[in-house]
């Protein structure tokens, strides 16, 4: 099935100005102490971002997050690989979550939609490069990068890492660190594209030789070119391990002001994530 998305709307000057304001605000946030009022405003804005994300993503079901570059366009091998990954994850029953932007993120969301699955994103407001892609059922626009990273990690039982740049390395390192330090359970981490990730693996072996990581840390990752191998790994290390079963997902509560949404395909659901 080929999913035909709506025509993307070009960013308006107001949208660009709003994104530029968000970037400028984050620069101020990281500049050090501000006035008490300014810091209180930042605290409320952070809480607002989290609350909006929690309310929207509460109902999407267990996810697998796909990380990767915004710069690979349709037709690029990594875009098409990501599209295959998204479709395969949807067939397993997972909601596919990405950073909501173009490139391999779009590819994963697109594959999920074409396979009849659920597709969500956590977009970041930037003045250039990133608008939410048109293959999302639900998405959250985040003001701060750190809020976005929390949301991308919070709802997922596995992480698939496509080729990418600094942002992708940051997300990969964050996931591995949280698993290594047991802040989250040992969810599967799959790196797609063996040739691309070979230098990263070489660096990991150098860290092992230097004693900065342990041999067990290398076992946290599966590196493969095979979508089938990736899905088998995720099924054994997530679906089977955490006892996920297919059943209906929770419904929004009108009493809490949660708006009804389109019915979602049944997927794996657990009482709570470890």
MARDOTOR-489591 format. One record per residue (C-alpha): residue in one letter; x, y, z. Coordinates in Angstrom, 1 decimal. Last residue first. Example, Ala and Ser with C-alpha at 12.3 -4.5 7.8 and 13.67 -1.06 7.14 Angstrom:
BEGIN
{r:s&xx:13.7&yy:-1.1&zz:7.1}
{r:a&xx:12.3&yy:-4.5&zz:7.8}
***
This chain:
BEGIN
{r:x&xx:10.4&yy:-1.2&zz:33.3}
{r:x&xx:7.5&yy:-0.1&zz:31.1}
{r:x&xx:4.1&yy:-0.4&zz:32.6}
{r:x&xx:1.0&yy:-2.6&zz:32.1}
{r:x&xx:2.3&yy:-3.8&zz:28.7}
{r:x&xx:0.8&yy:-3.3&zz:25.3}
{r:x&xx:1.8&yy:-4.8&zz:21.9}
{r:x&xx:-0.3&yy:-3.3&zz:19.2}
{r:x&xx:-3.9&yy:-3.0&zz:18.1}
{r:x&xx:-4.3&yy:-0.4&zz:15.3}
{r:x&xx:-5.3&yy:3.0&zz:16.5}
{r:x&xx:-8.8&yy:4.4&zz:16.3}
{r:x&xx:-8.8&yy:8.1&zz:15.4}
{r:x&xx:-8.5&yy:10.4&zz:18.3}
{r:x&xx:-10.8&yy:11.5&zz:21.2}
{r:x&xx:-9.7&yy:14.7&zz:22.9}
{r:x&xx:-8.3&yy:14.5&zz:26.4}
{r:x&xx:-10.1&yy:17.1&zz:28.6}
{r:x&xx:-9.5&yy:15.1&zz:31.7}
{r:x&xx:-13.2&yy:14.3&zz:32.0}
{r:x&xx:-13.3&yy:13.3&zz:28.3}
{r:x&xx:-10.7&yy:10.6&zz:29.1}
{r:x&xx:-8.7&yy:9.3&zz:26.2}
{r:x&xx:-8.8&yy:5.5&zz:25.5}
{r:x&xx:-6.2&yy:3.0&zz:26.6}
{r:x&xx:-4.9&yy:0.6&zz:23.9}
{r:x&xx:-6.6&yy:-2.5&zz:22.7}
{r:x&xx:-4.7&yy:-5.8&zz:23.0}
{r:x&xx:-1.6&yy:-7.4&zz:21.5}
{r:x&xx:0.8&yy:-8.8&zz:24.0}
{r:x&xx:4.1&yy:-7.6&zz:25.4}
{r:x&xx:5.8&yy:-10.0&zz:27.8}
{r:x&xx:8.9&yy:-7.9&zz:28.5}
{r:x&xx:11.4&yy:-10.4&zz:27.2}
{r:x&xx:9.2&yy:-11.7&zz:24.4}
{r:x&xx:8.3&yy:-8.4&zz:22.8}
{r:x&xx:11.6&yy:-6.6&zz:23.7}
{r:x&xx:14.7&yy:-8.7&zz:23.4}
{r:x&xx:13.3&yy:-11.6&zz:21.3}
{r:x&xx:11.1&yy:-9.4&zz:19.1}
{r:x&xx:13.7&yy:-6.7&zz:18.8}
{r:x&xx:16.4&yy:-9.2&zz:17.7}
{r:x&xx:14.1&yy:-10.8&zz:15.2}
{r:x&xx:13.2&yy:-7.4&zz:13.9}
{r:x&xx:16.9&yy:-6.4&zz:13.4}
{r:x&xx:17.7&yy:-9.7&zz:11.7}
{r:x&xx:14.8&yy:-9.2&zz:9.3}
{r:x&xx:15.9&yy:-5.6&zz:8.6}
{r:x&xx:19.3&yy:-6.9&zz:7.7}
{r:x&xx:22.3&yy:-4.5&zz:7.4}
{r:x&xx:23.3&yy:-5.2&zz:11.0}
{r:x&xx:24.9&yy:-3.9&zz:14.2}
{r:x&xx:23.4&yy:-5.2&zz:17.4}
{r:x&xx:24.3&yy:-3.1&zz:20.4}
{r:x&xx:24.3&yy:-3.7&zz:24.2}
{r:x&xx:26.9&yy:-6.4&zz:23.7}
{r:x&xx:29.6&yy:-3.8&zz:23.4}
{r:x&xx:28.9&yy:-2.7&zz:27.0}
{r:x&xx:29.6&yy:-6.2&zz:28.3}
{r:x&xx:33.3&yy:-5.8&zz:27.3}
{r:x&xx:33.6&yy:-2.9&zz:29.7}
{r:x&xx:33.9&yy:0.8&zz:28.9}
{r:x&xx:36.6&yy:3.4&zz:29.8}
{r:x&xx:39.3&yy:0.7&zz:30.1}
{r:x&xx:41.6&yy:2.0&zz:27.4}
{r:x&xx:41.2&yy:-1.2&zz:25.4}
{r:x&xx:37.4&yy:-0.9&zz:25.7}
{r:x&xx:37.5&yy:2.7&zz:24.6}
{r:x&xx:39.5&yy:1.7&zz:21.5}
{r:x&xx:36.9&yy:-1.1&zz:20.9}
{r:x&xx:34.2&yy:1.6&zz:21.0}
{r:x&xx:36.1&yy:3.7&zz:18.6}
{r:x&xx:36.3&yy:0.8&zz:16.2}
{r:x&xx:32.5&yy:0.4&zz:16.6}
{r:x&xx:32.0&yy:4.1&zz:15.7}
{r:x&xx:34.3&yy:3.6&zz:12.6}
{r:x&xx:32.2&yy:0.5&zz:11.6}
{r:x&xx:28.9&yy:2.4&zz:11.9}
{r:x&xx:28.5&yy:3.4&zz:8.2}
{r:x&xx:29.7&yy:0.0&zz:6.9}
{r:x&xx:27.3&yy:-1.9&zz:9.1}
{r:x&xx:24.2&yy:0.1&zz:8.3}
{r:x&xx:21.5&yy:-0.2&zz:10.9}
{r:x&xx:22.5&yy:0.1&zz:14.5}
{r:x&xx:20.1&yy:-1.8&zz:16.8}
{r:x&xx:19.7&yy:-1.0&zz:20.5}
{r:x&xx:17.6&yy:-3.5&zz:22.5}
{r:x&xx:16.2&yy:-2.4&zz:25.8}
{r:x&xx:18.4&yy:-3.1&zz:28.8}
{r:x&xx:16.3&yy:-1.5&zz:31.4}
{r:x&xx:16.5&yy:2.2&zz:32.1}
{r:x&xx:18.7&yy:4.1&zz:34.6}
{r:x&xx:20.8&yy:1.0&zz:34.6}
{r:x&xx:24.1&yy:2.9&zz:34.1}
{r:x&xx:24.8&yy:1.0&zz:30.9}
{r:x&xx:21.2&yy:1.3&zz:29.7}
{r:x&xx:21.0&yy:5.1&zz:30.4}
{r:x&xx:24.5&yy:5.5&zz:28.8}
{r:x&xx:23.5&yy:3.5&zz:25.7}
{r:x&xx:20.4&yy:5.6&zz:25.2}
{r:x&xx:22.2&yy:8.9&zz:25.6}
{r:x&xx:25.1&yy:7.8&zz:23.4}
{r:x&xx:22.6&yy:6.9&zz:20.6}
{r:x&xx:20.8&yy:10.2&zz:21.0}
{r:x&xx:24.0&yy:12.2&zz:20.9}
{r:x&xx:25.3&yy:10.2&zz:18.0}
{r:x&xx:22.1&yy:11.0&zz:16.1}
{r:x&xx:22.4&yy:14.7&zz:16.9}
{r:x&xx:26.0&yy:14.8&zz:15.7}
{r:x&xx:25.3&yy:13.1&zz:12.4}
{r:x&xx:23.2&yy:10.2&zz:11.1}
{r:x&xx:23.1&yy:6.6&zz:9.9}
{r:x&xx:20.1&yy:4.8&zz:11.3}
{r:x&xx:19.7&yy:4.0&zz:15.0}
{r:x&xx:16.9&yy:1.7&zz:16.0}
{r:x&xx:15.9&yy:1.9&zz:19.7}
{r:x&xx:13.8&yy:-0.5&zz:21.5}
{r:x&xx:11.0&yy:-0.6&zz:24.1}
{r:x&xx:10.1&yy:3.0&zz:23.7}
{r:x&xx:7.8&yy:5.5&zz:25.5}
{r:x&xx:10.3&yy:7.4&zz:27.6}
{r:x&xx:13.3&yy:7.6&zz:25.2}
{r:x&xx:11.9&yy:9.9&zz:22.5}
{r:x&xx:10.1&yy:11.9&zz:25.2}
{r:x&xx:13.3&yy:12.5&zz:27.2}
{r:x&xx:15.2&yy:13.5&zz:24.1}
{r:x&xx:12.5&yy:16.0&zz:23.1}
{r:x&xx:12.6&yy:17.7&zz:26.5}
{r:x&xx:16.4&yy:17.9&zz:26.3}
{r:x&xx:16.2&yy:19.6&zz:22.9}
{r:x&xx:14.0&yy:22.4&zz:24.2}
{r:x&xx:10.9&yy:23.9&zz:22.5}
{r:x&xx:9.3&yy:20.7&zz:21.5}
{r:x&xx:6.6&yy:20.3&zz:18.9}
{r:x&xx:4.7&yy:17.1&zz:19.7}
{r:x&xx:3.4&yy:14.8&zz:17.0}
{r:x&xx:0.4&yy:12.5&zz:16.2}
{r:x&xx:-0.6&yy:10.5&zz:13.1}
{r:x&xx:2.7&yy:11.5&zz:11.4}
{r:x&xx:3.5&yy:10.9&zz:7.7}
{r:x&xx:3.6&yy:14.6&zz:6.6}
{r:x&xx:7.0&yy:15.4&zz:8.2}
{r:x&xx:7.2&yy:17.9&zz:11.0}
{r:x&xx:9.4&yy:20.9&zz:9.9}
{r:x&xx:13.2&yy:20.8&zz:10.3}
{r:x&xx:15.9&yy:22.4&zz:8.2}
{r:x&xx:15.9&yy:26.0&zz:9.3}
{r:x&xx:14.5&yy:28.2&zz:12.1}
{r:x&xx:14.3&yy:25.1&zz:14.4}
{r:x&xx:11.5&yy:23.9&zz:16.6}
{r:x&xx:12.1&yy:20.3&zz:17.5}
{r:x&xx:9.7&yy:17.5&zz:16.5}
{r:x&xx:8.7&yy:14.6&zz:18.6}
{r:x&xx:7.0&yy:12.2&zz:16.2}
{r:x&xx:4.3&yy:9.6&zz:15.9}
{r:x&xx:3.4&yy:6.8&zz:13.4}
{r:x&xx:0.9&yy:4.0&zz:13.9}
{r:x&xx:0.7&yy:1.1&zz:11.5}
{r:x&xx:-1.0&yy:0.3&zz:8.2}
{r:x&xx:2.1&yy:-0.8&zz:6.5}
{r:x&xx:2.2&yy:2.4&zz:4.4}
{r:x&xx:1.9&yy:4.4&zz:7.6}
{r:x&xx:4.9&yy:2.6&zz:9.3}
{r:x&xx:7.0&yy:3.0&zz:6.2}
{r:x&xx:6.3&yy:6.7&zz:6.0}
{r:x&xx:7.2&yy:7.2&zz:9.7}
{r:x&xx:10.5&yy:5.4&zz:9.1}
{r:x&xx:11.3&yy:7.3&zz:5.9}
{r:x&xx:10.4&yy:10.6&zz:7.5}
{r:x&xx:12.9&yy:10.0&zz:10.3}
{r:x&xx:15.4&yy:8.9&zz:7.6}
{r:x&xx:15.3&yy:12.3&zz:6.1}
{r:x&xx:12.6&yy:14.8&zz:7.2}
{r:x&xx:11.5&yy:15.6&zz:10.8}
{r:x&xx:9.4&yy:13.9&zz:13.4}
{r:x&xx:12.2&yy:13.0&zz:15.8}
{r:x&xx:11.0&yy:9.4&zz:15.4}
{r:x&xx:8.4&yy:7.1&zz:16.9}
{r:x&xx:7.0&yy:4.0&zz:15.2}
{r:x&xx:4.1&yy:2.4&zz:17.1}
{r:x&xx:4.8&yy:-1.3&zz:17.5}
{r:x&xx:2.7&yy:-4.1&zz:16.2}
{r:x&xx:5.3&yy:-6.4&zz:14.6}
{r:x&xx:3.9&yy:-5.3&zz:11.2}
{r:x&xx:4.5&yy:-1.6&zz:12.3}
{r:x&xx:8.1&yy:-2.4&zz:13.1}
{r:x&xx:8.6&yy:-4.0&zz:9.6}
{r:x&xx:7.1&yy:-0.9&zz:7.9}
{r:x&xx:9.3&yy:1.5&zz:9.8}
{r:x&xx:12.4&yy:-0.6&zz:9.1}
{r:x&xx:11.6&yy:-0.8&zz:5.4}
{r:x&xx:11.3&yy:3.0&zz:5.3}
{r:x&xx:14.5&yy:3.4&zz:7.2}
{r:x&xx:16.2&yy:1.2&zz:4.5}
{r:x&xx:14.7&yy:3.5&zz:1.8}
{r:x&xx:16.0&yy:6.6&zz:3.5}
{r:x&xx:19.4&yy:5.0&zz:4.0}
{r:x&xx:19.6&yy:3.9&zz:0.3}
{r:x&xx:18.8&yy:7.5&zz:-0.8}
{r:x&xx:15.7&yy:7.6&zz:-3.0}
{r:x&xx:13.8&yy:10.0&zz:-0.7}
{r:x&xx:16.3&yy:12.4&zz:0.9}
{r:x&xx:19.0&yy:11.8&zz:3.5}
{r:x&xx:19.6&yy:15.0&zz:5.4}
{r:x&xx:17.4&yy:14.6&zz:8.5}
{r:x&xx:19.8&yy:12.0&zz:9.9}
{r:x&xx:18.8&yy:9.2&zz:12.2}
{r:x&xx:17.0&yy:7.9&zz:15.2}
{r:x&xx:14.1&yy:5.4&zz:15.1}
{r:x&xx:12.2&yy:5.0&zz:18.4}
{r:x&xx:10.2&yy:1.8&zz:19.0}
{r:x&xx:6.9&yy:2.5&zz:20.6}
{r:x&xx:4.6&yy:0.9&zz:23.2}
{r:x&xx:1.1&yy:2.5&zz:22.8}
{r:x&xx:0.1&yy:5.9&zz:21.3}
{r:x&xx:-2.2&yy:6.8&zz:24.2}
{r:x&xx:0.1&yy:8.6&zz:26.6}
{r:x&xx:1.9&yy:10.3&zz:23.7}
{r:x&xx:-0.4&yy:13.4&zz:23.5}
{r:x&xx:-0.9&yy:14.0&zz:27.2}
{r:x&xx:2.8&yy:13.3&zz:28.2}
{r:x&xx:4.1&yy:15.5&zz:25.4}
{r:x&xx:1.9&yy:18.5&zz:26.3}
{r:x&xx:2.9&yy:18.1&zz:30.0}
{r:x&xx:6.6&yy:17.9&zz:29.1}
{r:x&xx:6.5&yy:21.0&zz:26.9}
{r:x&xx:4.4&yy:22.9&zz:29.6}
{r:x&xx:6.9&yy:21.9&zz:32.3}
{r:x&xx:9.8&yy:23.3&zz:30.2}
{r:x&xx:7.9&yy:26.5&zz:29.6}
{r:x&xx:7.1&yy:26.8&zz:33.3}
{r:x&xx:10.7&yy:26.4&zz:34.2}
{r:x&xx:11.8&yy:28.9&zz:31.6}
{r:x&xx:9.4&yy:31.5&zz:32.9}
{r:x&xx:10.7&yy:30.9&zz:36.4}
{r:x&xx:14.2&yy:31.4&zz:35.1}
{r:x&xx:13.2&yy:34.7&zz:33.6}
{r:x&xx:11.5&yy:35.8&zz:36.8}
{r:x&xx:14.5&yy:34.9&zz:38.9}
{r:x&xx:16.8&yy:36.9&zz:36.7}
{r:x&xx:19.2&yy:34.8&zz:34.7}
{r:x&xx:22.1&yy:32.6&zz:35.8}
{r:x&xx:24.1&yy:30.8&zz:33.1}
{r:x&xx:24.0&yy:31.2&zz:29.3}
{r:x&xx:22.2&yy:27.9&zz:28.7}
{r:x&xx:18.7&yy:29.3&zz:29.0}
{r:x&xx:19.7&yy:32.3&zz:26.9}
{r:x&xx:20.7&yy:30.1&zz:24.1}
{r:x&xx:17.5&yy:28.1&zz:24.5}
{r:x&xx:15.5&yy:31.4&zz:24.1}
{r:x&xx:17.4&yy:32.3&zz:20.9}
{r:x&xx:16.5&yy:28.9&zz:19.5}
{r:x&xx:12.8&yy:29.3&zz:20.4}
{r:x&xx:12.7&yy:32.8&zz:19.0}
{r:x&xx:14.1&yy:31.4&zz:15.7}
{r:x&xx:11.4&yy:28.8&zz:15.7}
{r:x&xx:8.7&yy:31.5&zz:16.2}
{r:x&xx:10.2&yy:33.7&zz:13.4}
{r:x&xx:10.3&yy:30.7&zz:11.0}
{r:x&xx:6.6&yy:29.9&zz:11.8}
{r:x&xx:5.6&yy:33.6&zz:11.4}
{r:x&xx:7.5&yy:33.8&zz:8.1}
{r:x&xx:5.4&yy:30.8&zz:7.0}
{r:x&xx:6.9&yy:27.4&zz:6.6}
{r:x&xx:5.8&yy:25.7&zz:3.4}
{r:x&xx:2.8&yy:23.4&zz:3.9}
{r:x&xx:3.4&yy:19.8&zz:3.0}
{r:x&xx:0.9&yy:18.3&zz:0.5}
{r:x&xx:-1.2&yy:15.8&zz:2.3}
{r:x&xx:0.3&yy:12.3&zz:2.4}
{r:x&xx:-0.5&yy:9.5&zz:-0.1}
{r:x&xx:0.2&yy:6.2&zz:1.6}
{r:x&xx:1.3&yy:3.5&zz:-0.9}
{r:x&xx:0.0&yy:0.0&zz:0.0}
***
